[in-house]
Amino acid sequence: MVNPNRGAVGFSSTEFEEEYERPSKSEAKRQSNALQKMGETLVDAPRDRVKRVPMPEDVLDAILMCQTITNHEGRRRQMQFVGKKMRTLDETEIGLIQAAIDGWKGASKAETSAMHALERRRDKLLADDNALTALLSEAPHLDVQHLRTLIRNARKEQAENKPPKAYREIFQILKQLEADKRKAAKAGDGDDEEADDIDADDE
């Protein structure tokens, strides 16, 4: 026989369904940890990069504030506050932030690859005099005398196990040269687009 009071004493099927739909304690903990980790990733990222991530203003403010705190205990407390703010985000907001972070990873890989290429070129400059000739044919505006002095000093630094001052300066010159090339290429693309627009207008 069915007990007519069964629903009244906490055993209704709808209550079981509601309980089942709630995330378990372990799942909630995992979600909380993931959001805390995401917050730490944002805090550790460059400030200008973080500002471009789509997120609520209060969450962004908490992250930017945390980046400015150098005191260990103060930073720890602010990091906890960042985690608390991250847990207020809905799934769409979390998805947008994660997409931005994933984009950084791709960009970081490309940056790392480019950096390694510059390091290899610098090492070649030290090992092979012909590498300097090739570099100057590519960028004749470079100060050849200054470069020769830097290469000579960098070789001496390595031989005598001295701080790599000239070695680092060569890298910075190569890095700036690469940045100038990218900038020129980008400007060239813009000119091509303008020319295409003019051609389209003429048609």
N, C-alpha and C positions, 0 to 999 in steps of 0.2 A: 504494500500500500504506500502511495506517495505521501510524504509528510508535507502538509500545506505550509508549515512554518520554515521549510528548508531555506528558502530564499532570504528569509528575515534574519537568519543566524550566520550569514557570511559565507554561504556556499553556492551562490548563484553562478551560473556559467559565465555571465558577463564579467564578473569579478575575476574569474580565472583567466579570461581573455586579456583583461587589462594588465594583470600581473605578468602574463606571458610576453606581452608586447614591450614591457619595460626592459632596457638593457641590463644584463647581469652586472654585479658589482665589479667583476674582473674586466668586463668589456668597457664599462664606464671609466675604469682606471686607465685602461689602454688608450681610450679616446682622450682623456685628460692629459696623459703623458705625451701623446702625439702633438696635441695643441701647444703644450709647454715647450716641446722641442722645436716646433714651428716658430714660436715666439723667440726662442734663443737664436735660431737661424736668422731671423729678421734683425735682431739686436746686433748680431755679429757682422751683418752685411754693411757695405758702404752706405752712408747716410743719403746721398742723392739717389741711389738705387732704390732704397726703401721708400722714399717719398713718391716714387712712381708706381708703387704697388697699390691696386685698388682695395681700400679697406676703410672702415668707419674712422672718422677723425679722432675719436677718443682713444681708439686702439693705436693709431699712428702716433698720437701725442705721447702715450705711455712708452712706446718703443723708442722714440727719439729722446725722451727724457732719460731712459735707461742708458742710452749710448753716451750721455754726458757725465754720468756718475762714475767716479774713479774709486771712491771708498768701497771696500769689499763688502761690508755689511749693508751699506746703503744700496749698492747695486743688487745684492742678493734679494733684499726686500722689494726693490722695484721690479726685479725679474719675476718674483712671485705675483706682483700686481699685473705684470704683462700677461702672465699665464691666466690670471683671473679674467682679464679683458678678452683674451683669445677664446675663452670658454663661452663668451656671450655671442660669438659669431654663429650665423646660421650656415647650413651646408653650402649654399651658393657662394657666400663670402669666403668660406674656407677653400672652396674649389678654385676661386679666382686667385687667391693668395698662393695656393699650391702650384697653380699653372705658372705664375710669375717666378716662383723659386725654381721650378723645373727648367724654365727658360734661362735662368742664371747659370744652371749647371751646364747647359749646352754652350753658353757664351764662355764660361770659365774654361771648358775643355779647349775651345778654339784659342782663347788667350794663352793658355798653357802651351799649346802646340806652337803658337807664334813665338812665344818667349824662348822655347827650346831651339827654334830655328835661328833666332838671333844669337843665342849662346854658341851654337855650332859655327855661325859665321864669324863671331869674335875669335873663337879658338883657331879657326882657319887663318885669320889675319895674323895671328901670332906664329903660326906654324909655316906659313907659305907667303913669301913676298909677292907672288903673283896675285894673291887674293886682294891685296891693296890696289893693284892696277885695275882689277876687275871692278872693285868698288868705286874707284874714281871715274871709270868710264860710265858707270851707272849714275854717279852723282858728282859731276865735275866741280860743283860749287864748294865741295868740302875743302877744308884747309889741309892740304897734303903734308905740309911741314909739321903741323900740330899732331896729325894722325901718326906720322912716323915717330915722333917723340913719344907719344902715348904707347905705341906698340913696343918701342924699345924699353920704356919704363916698365911696362907690364911684364915683359920677358924677364927683366931684372927682379921684379917683385916675386915672380914664381921661383926663380933660381935661388934667391936669398930668403925665401919664405917670409916676405914682408907683407903688410896689409895691402890688399888689392885695390889701391886707389885708382891707378891708371886703368887697370883691368875693368873696373866698374864704369869709368868714364867712357871707355870705348863702347860698352854696352848701351849707355845712355845716348850716345851719338847715333848708333845703329837703330835704336828704338825711335828716336826722333825722326830719323830718315824714313823709317817705315810708316810712321804716323803721317808725315808730310805726303808720302806717296798715296796713302789711303784717302787723305783729304783732297788731293788733286784729282784722284779717280772719281771721288764722289761729286766733285764740282763738274767734272767732265760729263758724268751721267746726267746732271742737272741741265747742262747745256744741250745735250742730245735731246732731252725731253722737250726743252723749249723750241728746238729746231723742228721736232716732230709736230709740235703744236702749230708752228708757223706754216709748215707744209700743209697741215690739215686745214688751216684757215684759207690757204691759197686755193685748195681744192674746192 
